[in-house]
């Protein structure tokens, strides 16, 4: 049976593997050092023999590759062609051949588990092991035995029914002082934005965003851990490692026991707060943003919230504030570009929630010295409606008070930026907030980008958020053009006036080249956004070229 990572408690043979004795090294030929191997992996040479393809490997196929010049080995469910590495292996060719054509995980762990094989062998990656249904049945029986029936029967059945070659999985291992939980997403577009971790007391929760789904690990840990931890992502193989620090340096017999929805792959639409469904929003929202608030029903299973502390609050305009919230030390959360979270406050005995898009601390670093690291702090630009319900309460919070912040939500995909040449942004009022991170990302991380144009609609000059920063950024980067449009300007205003219209857009939305790849992002009050989308369609922009931000 292949030692493919499973979801059992404890995972099969996933305890720390301690070498029973030292390993012997063999003399390497000249030109076969570690640095020589690194140079070879960076040479562009095809080390897999598959010309860059990744394949799914069956157990039968793996067994065929058992010779020195054709040697495949499986480690934790990933298959590598180690033939090119034979002469570079410090332990010698014979040691590698012990695992030829088979699963070498246990042998690897006995000798050098600490070695970062993902990095060493990433150019040798053949693909992922296929998992047979029969194997899953065996794991189910093993889980029942290990847990003594603590895993609900229905949960085991549901989990196994969904498992397969594309289903994520996890494993764990430990040292004297650390516990590492490894998540295998089986996707290559995973980054630090994709993983959300919360642990409090003995409860551990990890949410991994995988395309349009959420993979949840929810565990009651068997022992106490410290608050601080680290998260590492190996993007080339879609692996996430969460390293927890033990409070006591003792060996754990098992990781813990499963909590609600543990080991589930959940469509992200099923994690929405029910009050945030589009059908409800469209019936209950009007043009004034302050009416976009909803009571929270604690009996409904929805997004997960954690309490964040207010660190600072500063005026940006006469009615807009920049709030800075600090995440708990036991939380890892980086909101992906174009996604939003919900803030929750108790108001007159009722919990109220409202959606907001986090922003960067500034558009230019010199406007805020020093800018706090984004992995522990979240910034929000929020307009205060003095006759409203939610935002006045938010504005009355004192430094040190707490606000509940949900996990992120949204359907914007950063893949929309691939090979993008022209980016147009249409924002009205605080609809500017999703554009902040988009601007920062576009101007620094899209090499194909030729032009970014922002048309920013407001009522008066005093309403323009971060005007000086936008003007300075446009002066600094000639690819950026910014146009301000006011609906109620003073007589001295020399810029554009009015509301969103065909005349304004047809002049503004000019591509660099006739066939350049373009994206138009739009955000503002619902009437603004809906009218804008209709106008863009009238101007022959396709559905794939338009993204409207709605909460």
C-alpha positions in Angstrom: 0.0 0.0 0.0 1.3 3.5 -0.9 1.9 5.9 1.9 -0.2 8.7 0.4 -1.0 11.5 2.9 -4.3 10.8 4.6 -6.7 12.6 6.8 -6.7 10.3 9.8 -5.9 11.1 13.4 -3.1 10.4 13.7 -2.1 10.3 10.0 -0.7 6.9 9.1 3.0 6.7 10.1 3.0 10.5 10.3 4.7 10.7 13.7 8.2 12.2 13.7 10.5 9.6 12.2 13.8 9.4 14.1 16.8 7.8 12.4 17.8 4.6 14.1 21.4 5.3 13.2 23.7 7.6 11.3 23.8 7.5 7.5 26.9 6.9 5.6 28.0 9.2 2.8 29.8 8.2 -0.3 32.5 10.1 -2.3 31.0 12.1 -5.1 32.5 12.5 -8.5 34.0 15.9 -9.4 31.3 18.2 -10.6 28.6 16.5 -8.6 28.4 18.8 -5.6 25.2 20.4 -4.2 26.1 23.6 -6.1 26.5 21.6 -9.3 23.1 20.1 -8.8 21.5 23.5 -8.2 23.2 24.8 -11.4 21.7 21.8 -13.3 18.2 22.5 -12.0 18.4 26.1 -13.1 19.8 25.2 -16.6 16.4 24.7 -18.1 17.2 21.0 -18.9 14.2 18.7 -18.8 14.9 16.5 -15.8 11.6 14.6 -15.8 11.6 13.5 -19.4 8.0 14.7 -19.7 8.7 18.1 -21.3 7.1 20.1 -18.5 3.9 18.1 -18.2 2.6 16.9 -14.8 0.9 13.6 -14.8 -1.2 11.4 -12.4 0.8 8.3 -11.6 -0.8 5.0 -10.8 0.8 2.4 -8.5 1.3 0.2 -11.5 3.0 2.9 -13.5 5.3 3.8 -10.6 6.5 0.2 -10.3 7.7 0.2 -13.9 10.3 2.9 -13.2 12.8 1.0 -11.0 16.1 1.2 -12.8 19.1 3.6 -12.2 18.5 5.3 -15.6 14.7 5.3 -15.1 14.0 5.7 -11.4 10.8 7.2 -10.0 10.2 7.6 -6.3 7.1 8.7 -4.4 7.4 10.9 -1.3 4.2 12.0 0.5 2.1 11.4 -2.6 4.4 13.2 -5.1 6.4 11.3 -7.6 9.9 12.4 -8.7 12.2 11.2 -11.4 15.4 10.9 -9.4 17.6 9.4 -12.2 19.3 12.8 -12.9 20.0 13.1 -9.1 21.6 9.7 -8.7 25.3 10.9 -9.0 24.6 14.0 -6.8 23.1 12.1 -3.9 25.4 12.2 -0.9 24.1 8.8 0.3 24.9 7.2 -3.0 23.0 5.6 -5.8 22.3 2.3 -3.9 20.4 4.2 -1.1 18.1 5.9 -3.6 17.5 2.5 -5.4 16.1 1.1 -2.2 13.0 3.1 -3.0 13.0 2.8 -6.8 9.6 2.4 -8.3 7.9 2.6 -4.9 6.9 4.8 -2.0 10.0 6.1 -0.3 8.4 8.3 2.3 9.2 6.1 5.3 12.8 5.5 4.2 13.2 9.3 3.6 11.9 10.1 7.1 14.2 7.6 8.7 17.3 9.1 7.1 16.7 12.9 6.6 13.2 14.2 7.1 14.5 17.7 7.6 15.8 17.9 4.0 13.6 20.2 1.9 13.0 17.7 -0.9 10.4 19.9 -2.6 13.0 22.5 -3.3 15.8 20.0 -4.1 13.7 18.0 -6.5 11.2 20.5 -7.8 12.5 20.2 -11.4 12.2 16.4 -11.1 8.5 16.4 -10.2 6.6 14.0 -12.4 3.2 14.4 -10.8 0.8 13.2 -8.1 0.0 9.7 -7.1 -3.5 8.5 -8.1 -5.5 7.2 -5.1 -7.6 4.1 -5.5 -11.0 3.8 -3.9 -9.9 0.7 -2.0 -7.2 2.7 -0.3 -9.7 5.2 0.9 -11.8 2.4 2.4 -8.8 1.2 4.4 -8.2 4.7 5.7 -11.8 5.0 6.9 -11.4 1.8 9.0 -8.1 3.1 10.4 -9.7 6.4 11.4 -12.4 4.6 13.2 -10.0 2.5 15.1 -7.6 5.4 16.0 -10.4 7.7 17.1 -12.4 5.1 19.0 -15.6 6.2 17.2 -15.0 9.9 17.9 -15.3 10.9 14.3 -19.0 11.1 13.3 -20.0 8.3 11.0 -21.7 10.6 8.5 -18.6 12.8 8.4 -16.4 9.9 7.5 -18.7 8.9 4.7 -19.1 12.4 3.3 -15.3 13.0 3.4 -14.5 9.7 1.6 -17.1 10.2 -1.0 -15.4 13.5 -2.0 -11.8 12.3 -1.8 -9.9 11.5 -5.0 -6.8 12.6 -7.0 -7.9 16.2 -6.9 -9.1 16.3 -3.3 -6.8 18.2 -0.9 -5.3 16.3 2.1 -3.1 16.9 5.1 -0.5 15.2 7.2 1.5 16.2 10.3 4.8 15.5 12.0 6.7 16.8 15.1 10.0 17.5 16.7 10.7 18.0 20.4 9.5 21.6 20.3 7.4 21.9 17.1 4.4 20.5 15.4 4.1 20.9 11.6 0.7 20.5 9.8 1.2 20.0 6.1 -1.7 20.7 3.7 -1.5 19.3 0.2 -3.8 21.5 -2.0 -2.9 19.8 -5.3 -2.9 23.3 -6.9 0.0 25.4 -8.1 -1.6 28.8 -7.7 -1.4 28.8 -3.9 0.2 31.6 -1.9 0.0 33.2 1.6 -3.3 34.8 0.7 -4.8 31.4 0.2 -4.5 30.2 3.8 -6.2 31.5 7.0 -5.2 30.1 10.3 -6.8 30.7 13.7 -6.0 28.9 16.9 -7.2 29.6 20.4 -6.7 27.5 23.5 -6.8 23.9 22.1 -8.8 24.7 19.0 -7.0 24.9 15.6 -8.6 26.0 12.4 -7.1 26.3 9.0 -9.1 27.5 5.9 -7.4 27.1 2.5 -8.9 28.8 -0.5 -8.7 26.4 -3.4 -10.4 27.9 -6.5 -14.1 28.4 -5.6 -13.9 26.2 -2.5 -12.7 26.3 1.0 -10.8 23.3 2.5 -11.3 23.3 6.2 -9.1 21.6 8.9 -10.7 22.0 12.3 -9.0 20.2 15.2 -9.1 20.1 18.9 -5.4 19.8 19.6 -4.2 17.1 22.0 -1.8 19.5 23.7 -1.3 23.2 24.3 0.7 25.3 21.8 2.0 28.9 22.0 0.2 31.8 20.3 2.8 32.6 17.7 3.4 30.3 14.7 4.6 30.4 11.1 3.2 29.6 7.7 5.2 28.6 4.7 3.9 27.9 1.1 5.8 25.8 -1.4 4.0 27.2 -4.5 5.6 24.8 -7.0 3.8 21.8 -5.5 0.9 23.6 -3.7 2.0 22.6 -0.2 1.3 24.7 2.9 3.2 24.1 6.2 1.9 25.5 9.4 4.5 25.3 12.2 3.1 25.4 15.8 5.3 25.8 18.9 4.6 23.3 21.7 4.2 24.7 25.2 5.9 21.7 26.6 8.6 19.7 24.8 6.8 16.4 25.0 6.0 13.8 22.3 2.4 13.9 21.1 0.8 10.5 20.6 -1.8 12.0 18.2 -2.6 15.4 16.8 -6.1 15.8 18.3 -9.7 15.2 17.7 -11.9 16.5 14.8 -14.2 19.5 15.4 -17.2 20.7 13.4 -16.8 20.4 9.6 -13.2 19.1 9.9 -11.6 17.9 6.6 -14.4 19.4 4.5 -14.2 20.9 1.0 -16.9 23.6 1.0 -18.1 25.7 -1.9 -17.3 29.3 -0.9 -20.9 30.4 -1.6 -21.9 28.1 1.2 -19.8 30.1 3.7 -21.5 33.4 3.0 -23.5 35.1 5.7 -27.1 34.4 4.5 -28.0 38.0 4.8 -25.3 38.8 2.2 -26.9 36.9 -0.7 -27.4 38.9 -3.9 -31.2 38.4 -3.8 -31.4 39.9 -0.3 -29.1 42.8 -1.1 -30.9 43.9 -4.2 -34.2 43.9 -2.4 -32.9 45.8 0.7 -30.2 48.1 -0.4 -30.6 51.7 -1.7 -28.1 54.2 -2.9 -26.9 55.3 0.5 -24.2 52.9 1.7 -25.2 53.2 5.4 -28.4 51.3 4.7 -26.2 48.3 3.7 -26.2 46.7 7.1 -27.7 43.5 8.4 -28.4 41.9 11.6 -26.4 38.8 12.4 -28.1 35.5 13.3 -25.7 33.5 15.5 -27.7 30.3 14.9 -26.7 30.3 11.2 -23.5 28.7 10.2 -21.5 31.3 8.2 -18.1 32.9 8.0 -15.7 32.6 10.8 -14.9 35.8 12.8 -12.0 36.7 15.0 -11.6 39.7 17.3 -9.2 42.4 16.1 -7.9 45.4 18.1 -8.2 49.0 17.0 -4.7 50.4 16.8 -5.2 53.7 15.1 -7.8 55.9 13.4 -7.1 59.0 11.4 -9.1 61.4 9.2 -8.7 61.1 5.5 -11.5 63.5 4.4 -14.2 65.4 6.4 -16.2 62.2 6.7 -13.8 59.3 5.9 -11.5 57.6 8.3 -8.6 55.2 7.9 -8.9 52.5 10.6 -6.0 50.1 11.4 -6.9 46.8 13.1 -4.4 44.4 14.6 -5.0 40.7 14.1 -4.7 38.4 17.1 -1.2 36.8 17.4 -2.8 33.4 16.9 -4.2 34.4 13.5 -2.7 34.4 10.0 -5.0 36.3 7.5 -4.0 38.2 4.4 -7.1 39.3 2.4 -6.6 38.6 -1.3 -6.8 41.5 -3.8 -10.3 42.4 -4.7 -11.9 40.5 -1.8 -13.8 41.9 1.2 -14.5 41.0 4.8 -17.4 41.7 7.2 -17.0 43.8 10.3 -19.3 42.9 13.2 -20.3 45.0 16.2 -22.8 44.6 19.0 -25.2 47.5 18.8 -28.2 47.9 21.2 -28.1 44.3 22.0 -27.9 43.1 18.4 -24.9 42.0 16.4 -24.6 44.1 13.2 -22.4 43.2 10.2 -21.3 45.3 7.3 -18.9 44.5 4.4 -15.7 46.4 3.7 -12.7 45.9 1.4 -9.4 46.2 3.1 -6.9 48.7 1.7 -3.1 49.3 1.9 -1.9 51.6 4.6 -1.1 54.1 1.8 -0.6 54.3 -1.9 3.0 55.7 -1.3 5.1 54.6 1.6 6.3 58.2 2.3 2.8 59.1 3.3 2.9 56.8 6.3 6.2 56.1 8.1 6.6 53.4 9.0 3.9 51.4 7.2 2.9 48.5 9.5 3.4 45.0 8.1 0.3 43.8 6.3 0.5 40.3 7.7 -0.6 41.5 11.2 -2.6 44.6 10.4 -5.7 45.3 8.3 -6.6 48.8 7.1 -10.0 50.1 6.1 -11.2 53.4 4.5 -14.7 53.9 5.9 -17.1 56.7 5.4 -18.9 57.8 8.5 -22.7 58.4 8.1 -23.6 60.5 11.2 -27.3 59.6 11.0 -26.6 55.9 10.4 -26.4 53.0 12.7 -23.2 51.1 12.2 -20.5 53.6 11.2 -21.1 56.1 14.1 -20.7 53.2 16.5 -17.5 52.2 14.7 -16.3 55.8 14.9 -16.9 55.9 18.6 -14.5 53.0 19.3 -11.5 53.9 21.4 -7.9 52.8 20.6 -7.6 49.3 22.2 -11.3 48.4 21.6 -12.1 45.3 19.6 -14.0 44.6 16.3 -14.9 41.2 14.9 -13.5 40.6 11.4 -14.7 37.7 9.2 -12.7 35.5 6.8 -12.5 37.0 3.3 -15.1 36.6 0.6 -15.3 37.6 -3.1 -15.0 36.2 -6.6 -12.2 38.4 -8.0 -9.4 36.3 -9.4 -5.8 37.7 -9.7 -5.4 35.6 -12.8 -7.4 38.3 -14.6 -4.2 40.3 -14.6 -2.2 37.8 -16.6 -0.7 39.4 -19.7 -2.9 42.5 -19.1 -2.0 45.5 -21.1 -4.7 48.1 -20.3 -6.4 48.5 -16.9 -9.3 50.9 -16.5 -10.7 51.6 -13.0 -14.1 53.3 -12.4 -14.8 54.2 -8.8 -17.4 56.3 -7.0 -16.9 57.5 -3.4 -15.7 54.7 -1.1 -16.0 52.4 -4.1 -12.4 53.5 -4.5 -11.4 51.0 -1.7 -10.9 47.8 -3.9 -8.9 49.9 -6.4 -6.2 50.7 -3.8 -4.7 47.2 -3.7 -5.3 46.8 -7.4 -3.3 50.0 -8.1 -0.5 48.8 -5.9 -0.4 45.4 -7.5 -0.8 46.5 -11.1 2.0 49.1 -11.0 4.5 46.7 -9.3 3.6 43.1 -10.4 2.2 43.2 -14.0 5.2 43.4 -16.4 2.9 43.4 -19.5 1.0 46.5 -18.3 1.2 49.5 -20.5 -1.5 51.8 -19.0 -3.6 52.2 -15.9 -6.4 54.8 -15.9 -8.6 55.7 -12.9 -11.8 57.7 -13.2 -12.8 58.7 -9.7 -16.4 60.1 -9.2 -17.2 62.2 -6.2 -19.6 65.0 -5.2 -17.1 67.7 -4.2 -13.3 68.1 -4.0 -13.4 67.6 -0.3 -14.8 64.1 -0.8 -11.9 62.9 -2.9 -10.0 60.2 -0.9 -6.2 60.3 -1.0 -6.2 62.9 -3.8 -2.6 64.1 -3.1 -1.4 60.5 -3.0 -3.1 59.7 -6.3 -1.6 62.8 -8.0 1.9 62.0 -6.6 1.6 58.4 -7.7 0.6 59.5 -11.2 3.5 61.9 -11.4 5.9 59.1 -10.2 4.6 56.4 -12.6 3.8 57.7 -16.1 1.7 54.6 -16.8 -1.0 55.9 -14.5 -3.6 58.5 -15.4 -6.1 59.8 -12.9 -9.2 61.8 -13.7 -11.5 63.3 -11.1 -15.2 63.8 -11.9 -17.4 65.9 -9.6 -21.2 66.1 -9.5 -21.4 69.2 -7.4 -18.2 71.2 -7.9 -17.6 74.8 -6.9 -17.4 77.3 -9.8 -13.6 77.3 -9.7 -13.4 73.6 -10.5 -11.6 73.1 -13.9 -11.9 69.3 -14.1 -14.7 67.1 -15.5 -18.2 67.4 -14.1 -21.3 65.2 -14.0 -22.2 61.6 -13.5 -21.2 58.4 -15.3 -22.3 58.7 -18.9 -21.5 57.4 -22.4 -19.7 60.6 -23.3 -17.3 60.4 -20.3 -16.6 56.7 -20.8 -16.2 56.6 -24.6 -13.5 59.3 -24.3 -11.8 57.7 -21.2 -11.8 54.0 -22.3 -9.3 54.1 -25.1 -7.0 51.1 -25.5 -3.4 51.4 -26.2 -3.7 49.1 -29.1 -6.8 47.8 -31.0 -6.3 44.2 -29.8 -4.6 44.8 -26.4 -5.8 42.7 -23.5 -8.0 45.0 -21.3 -9.8 44.8 -17.9 -12.3 47.3 -16.6 -13.0 47.3 -12.8 -16.0 49.2 -11.4 -17.2 49.8 -7.9 -19.5 52.3 -6.2 -23.2 52.6 -5.1 -25.4 49.9 -6.7 -27.1 52.3 -9.2 -23.6 53.6 -10.3 -22.2 50.1 -10.8 -25.3 48.8 -12.6 -25.4 51.7 -15.0 -21.7 51.6 -15.5 -21.8 47.9 -16.5 -24.6 48.6 -19.0 -22.6 51.4 -20.5 -19.5 49.3 -20.8 -21.5 46.6 -22.6 -22.9 49.2 -25.0 -19.3 50.2 -25.7 -18.6 46.5 -26.8 -16.6 45.4 -23.8 -17.1 41.7 -23.2 -18.2 40.1 -20.0 -14.7 38.8 -19.4 -13.3 42.3 -19.8 -15.6 43.7 -17.0 -15.4 43.1 -13.3 -17.9 44.8 -10.9 -17.3 44.7 -7.2 -20.3 44.1 -5.1 -20.4 42.9 -1.5 
